[in-house]
Amino acid sequence: MEVENKYVTLKKHIEGAPLESDLEMRSTVLVLTVGEGSDDVIVKNMYVSIDPYQINRMKKYSPSQTAVNFSTRLDVGQAIDAYGIGMVVASNNSAFQKDDMVAGLLGWAEYSIIKGGNMLWKIDSKEFPLSYHGGILGFSGLTAYAGFFNVCKPKKGEKVFVSAASGSVGNVVGQYAKLLGCYVIGCAGTKEKVDLLKDKLGFDDAFNYKEESDLKSTLKRYFPEGIDIYFDNVGAEMQEAAVANMNAFGRVAVCGVISEYLSTNEKRAAPDMLLVVYKRITIQGFLAGDYMDEFANFISTTSDHLRHNRIHVVEDISQGLESIPSAFAGLFRGDNVGKKLVQITQD
Amino acid sequence: MEVENKYVTLKKHIEGAPLESDLEMRSTVLVLTVGEGSDDVIVKNMYVSIDPYQINRMKKYSPSQTAVNFSTRLDVGQAIDAYGIGMVVASNNSAFQKDDMVAGLLGWAEYSIIKGGNMLWKIDSKEFPLSYHGGILGFSGLTAYAGFFNVCKPKKGEKVFVSAASGSVGNVVGQYAKLLGCYVIGCAGTKEKVDLLKDKLGFDDAFNYKEESDLKSTLKRYFPEGIDIYFDNVGAEMQEAAVANMNAFGRVAVCGVISEYLSTNEKRAAPDMLLVVYKRITIQGFLAGDYMDEFANFISTTSDHLRHNRIHVVEDISQGLESIPSAFAGLFRGDNVGKKLVQITQD
């Protein structure tokens, strides 16, 4: 059986903020069978994840290039791999059967061929909506879990600050922190998001950073007793201000630095290293992929929270492959509230 | 018995690089007896340590003020506490007897009164020259030991870069790293220092940073396989360049940032946080005082190295209390080679 496989690709390398016109739709003909002796798996994609880090692969020079063997630089016209949820339509791989629901590294496409079934996992449970496996029970959730528990090493009662706190990772970090008994404040870029953090997600407080002119003073106001943990999704000025307000032995988990993704190479705000020394602060970058041995713990803990309604799921789902360019560009305008997914098919 | 106690103090708060004229000598009359019921200890100072961090206490605003309860801001005219070696001249404290040799927080003075014998230790062994207890077997050595072993967590074979590598801490870090089996390169600011690192201290290589115009390229040349550990004594451009050349899971121990001590608040070079994320780099500030529980290990290990001539001691000793202002100002001109001490008395 042959299908037309539509996919999203890069029209040209991106400088600055991405425009919808930087991406385009293409298609190829795909035969939905896997040859004898191959352990490839063909997946019909249902939900795909839309994440800010993809911008770094779309630049002429990719900062990930020298450091990791995934998320590498994209060429114009190349299919774009991305985390997602789908259904197996063809497999000779003993680990996957036709009609299995799977999660893993799929792509911004209708179908993905997964070489050797690599970076692909079966979704065995139907307890939760499928989309959850693309966010709260997927890599965004793991990023929040490993970043908070393994990198930040939080203790009950500590003061936690989360930036981009209504985003896919930040909102989960804040909720984990509250469940542990931390004091948690988040920042976001609209009143709607700030209200969500305070009214629905249980943050102790939240503020709109766009309404603040001096972030150091802002954080001093919100944390009169200082910050113990800063979960950083934005970098630059906010990171500098957080370090300035940090307590001794404070920890900064650098998950992402979205405010720096779009900037060119000029000097930007950065933490005062004298304070890093005197306060014995640790600033640590991390990637969720290094914490796969925590995956089972993460799923078990988070599923239990979901089962008992202790965690709210905040999803922002657009419909159809064609909506990917606007969904992606929208990330950098702050359009999304919570986990941004695109649903490719209703099947 | 009464003596005139001469001491060095701040004439005015310092902006930018310290001048000898920023410091001045004063004196008070001191009675060399301790009252009944007091556990104070009076010490005749023999060697005092001259360290760059003191500059941060001499500014109008001290960055240490909010973070630590030692090394706090100095007032004009105030006696300046500093690590040193001396002899007990009077004590009612049961832990210290007259004529005991001691190390600890003394001062830039002929005599120091140590309240409660706080931050004071007896030197029991006469195996090594007394001055060693002010450097390699004192806080500089502990800083190198704890910073390298506890903060950097080195493994044999790792590639280690040390800045200010001929300084009091850097030269010891490099020697520990070589003894562990690491590949070690240092940088310094004169040909004499570079030669010392290569010819006497066993560094694999060394370079004069003043002769380099593009530190990123320089480090790429010296570390074609990347840096695993950067022991940072200088901050700013060098830190940025080291992070740019770091391998995945690299560690930066921030011991000091001397290049930033003299600058005002304008934006300075800083690590690229995108690289910190993708390479999962940890940047950690530390203070030796947090590792007092390592002191016994440190002394035992380092004494053993000294006993077997596996570590070279690099000292730079000036004579007389009056030489403190020029010794201190000289630190920021790179005058010292190795541990800078001032010998107050020959007794």
Interface residues (C-beta under 8 A of the other chain):
Chain A: N56 P63 S64 A67 V68 G235 A236 Q239 A248 V254 C255 G256 V257 E260 Y261 K267 R268 A269 A270 P271 D272 M273 L274 L275 V276 V277 Y278 K279 R280 I281 T282 I283 Q284 G285 F286 L287 D290
Chain B: N56 P63 S64 A67 V68 S71 G235 A236 Q239 A248 V254 C255 G256 V257 E260 Y261 K267 R268 A269 A270 P271 D272 M273 L274 L275 V276 V277 Y278 K279 R280 I281 T282 I283 Q284 G285 F286 L287 D290
